Amino acid sequence: MQRQAILLLTLSTFTAASGQLLLKAGAQGREDLISFFNPFVIAGLFLYVVSTLVWIYVLSFEKLTNVYAFTALTFVLVYLGAVMLLGEKISLTTVAGIVAILFGLYLISQYSS
């Protein structure tokens, strides 16, 4: 996989994960529909759009099977962000899963043709 693609996909996953964290922050404690229209939710949706546009651009020159593997990095970043920013708990099993995901992503990005 090209270095440019890896950098762009990493950017895309960071913006997607940040969007998820902002959506959680904007949704927390809300119950009525109108209260979901707040700066956190709007910023989260904006980051999702940016992430999607970068993703589509990378799809124009990389194989889908390579690009899609980076979805796993979003899972890792959301877990880490939820623990560090939202105070959610992480278990030893989750840490093992994160390590496995990162190793798999490394293998795919380095050894796929």
C-alpha positions as CSV (number, residue, x, y, z in Angstrom):
1,M,0.0,0.0,0.0
2,Q,1.3,3.5,-0.9
3,R,2.6,5.7,2.0
4,Q,0.2,8.4,0.9
5,A,-2.8,6.0,1.2
6,I,-1.7,5.0,4.7
7,L,-1.4,8.6,5.8
8,L,-4.7,9.6,4.4
9,L,-6.5,6.5,5.8
10,T,-5.0,7.3,9.2
11,L,-6.3,10.8,8.9
12,S,-9.7,9.4,7.9
13,T,-9.8,7.0,10.9
14,F,-8.8,9.8,13.3
15,T,-11.6,12.1,12.0
16,A,-14.1,9.2,12.1
17,A,-13.2,8.3,15.7
18,S,-13.2,11.9,16.8
19,G,-16.6,12.2,15.2
20,Q,-17.9,9.2,17.2
21,L,-16.6,10.7,20.4
22,L,-18.2,14.0,19.7
23,L,-21.5,12.3,18.8
24,K,-21.4,10.5,22.2
25,A,-20.6,13.7,24.0
26,G,-23.5,15.4,22.2
27,A,-26.0,12.6,22.8
28,Q,-25.2,11.9,26.4
29,G,-28.1,12.7,28.7
30,R,-30.3,13.9,25.9
31,E,-33.9,12.6,25.4
32,D,-35.9,14.8,23.2
33,L,-35.1,15.0,19.4
34,I,-34.4,18.8,19.3
35,S,-31.7,18.5,22.0
36,F,-29.6,16.3,19.7
37,F,-29.0,19.4,17.5
38,N,-26.1,20.8,19.5
39,P,-22.5,21.8,18.7
40,F,-21.1,18.4,19.7
41,V,-23.4,16.5,17.4
42,I,-22.9,18.9,14.5
43,A,-19.1,18.8,14.8
44,G,-19.2,15.0,15.0
45,L,-21.3,14.8,11.8
46,F,-18.9,17.3,10.1
47,L,-15.9,15.1,11.0
48,Y,-17.7,12.1,9.7
49,V,-18.3,13.8,6.3
50,V,-14.6,14.8,6.2
51,S,-13.6,11.2,7.0
52,T,-15.9,9.9,4.3
53,L,-14.6,12.3,1.6
54,V,-10.9,11.3,2.4
55,W,-12.0,7.6,2.4
56,I,-13.6,7.9,-1.1
57,Y,-10.5,9.7,-2.4
58,V,-8.3,6.9,-1.3
59,L,-10.6,4.4,-2.9
60,S,-9.9,6.1,-6.2
61,F,-6.4,4.6,-6.2
62,E,-6.2,1.7,-3.7
63,K,-7.9,-1.6,-3.5
64,L,-11.1,-1.8,-1.4
65,T,-9.7,-4.8,0.6
66,N,-6.7,-2.7,1.7
67,V,-8.7,0.4,2.4
68,Y,-11.5,-1.3,4.3
69,A,-9.0,-2.9,6.7
70,F,-8.4,0.6,8.2
71,T,-12.0,0.4,9.6
72,A,-10.4,-1.6,12.4
73,L,-8.2,1.3,13.4
74,T,-11.3,3.3,14.0
75,F,-12.4,0.7,16.6
76,V,-9.1,1.0,18.4
77,L,-9.2,4.8,18.4
78,V,-12.8,5.0,19.7
79,Y,-11.9,2.6,22.5
80,L,-8.9,4.6,23.5
81,G,-10.7,7.9,23.2
82,A,-13.6,6.6,25.3
83,V,-11.2,5.5,28.0
84,M,-9.1,8.6,28.0
85,L,-11.8,11.3,27.4
86,L,-15.0,9.8,28.6
87,G,-13.8,7.8,31.6
88,E,-15.0,4.4,30.3
89,K,-13.3,1.3,31.6
90,I,-11.1,-1.0,29.5
91,S,-10.4,-4.7,30.3
92,L,-7.4,-6.9,29.7
93,T,-9.4,-8.8,27.1
94,T,-10.1,-5.5,25.3
95,V,-6.4,-4.6,25.3
96,A,-5.6,-8.0,23.8
97,G,-8.2,-7.4,21.1
98,I,-6.7,-4.0,20.3
99,V,-3.2,-5.5,20.0
100,A,-4.6,-8.2,17.6
101,I,-6.3,-5.5,15.5
102,L,-3.2,-3.4,15.3
103,F,-1.1,-6.4,14.3
104,G,-3.6,-7.5,11.7
105,L,-3.7,-4.0,10.3
106,Y,0.1,-3.9,10.1
107,L,0.2,-7.2,8.2
108,I,-2.5,-6.0,5.7
109,S,-0.8,-2.6,5.1
110,Q,2.7,-4.0,4.7
111,Y,2.1,-7.3,2.9
112,S,-0.9,-6.9,0.6
113,S,-0.3,-6.3,-3.0
